[in-house]
Amino acid sequence: MIVVLIATCNRKDLVRRLLINLSSQTLVPNKVILIDSSDSNNLITKSALVGFKFEIVYKHSEKKINSSDAENQFSEKRPFFF
């Protein structure tokens, strides 16, 4: 199982491009976990997250977080795996 964890803030256009690029890879992820700490007027919309070959789990975080914070937040709820 391939899982990609993305932490982002105010970069909805770049995230959409990243998801499109991930979708065209030889090994497509099974799941993408997207932690969005964008301002309320810059959130990624649900319509931007549909139509991909993989499951997307979206979570908005009020607190500005970096990728290691996002990993810790996710790993507390899920067992570590490869």
HELIX and SHEET records of a PDB file:
HELIX    1   1 LYS A   12  SER A   23  1                                  12    
HELIX    2   2 SER A   40  ASN A   42  5                                   3    
HELIX    3   3 LYS A   46  LEU A   49  5                                   4    
HELIX    4   4 SER A   67  SER A   75  1                                   9    
SHEET    1   A 3 VAL A   3  THR A   8  0                                        
SHEET    2   A 3 LYS A  31  ASP A  36  1                                        
SHEET    3   A 3 GLU A  55  HIS A  60  1                                        
END                                                                             
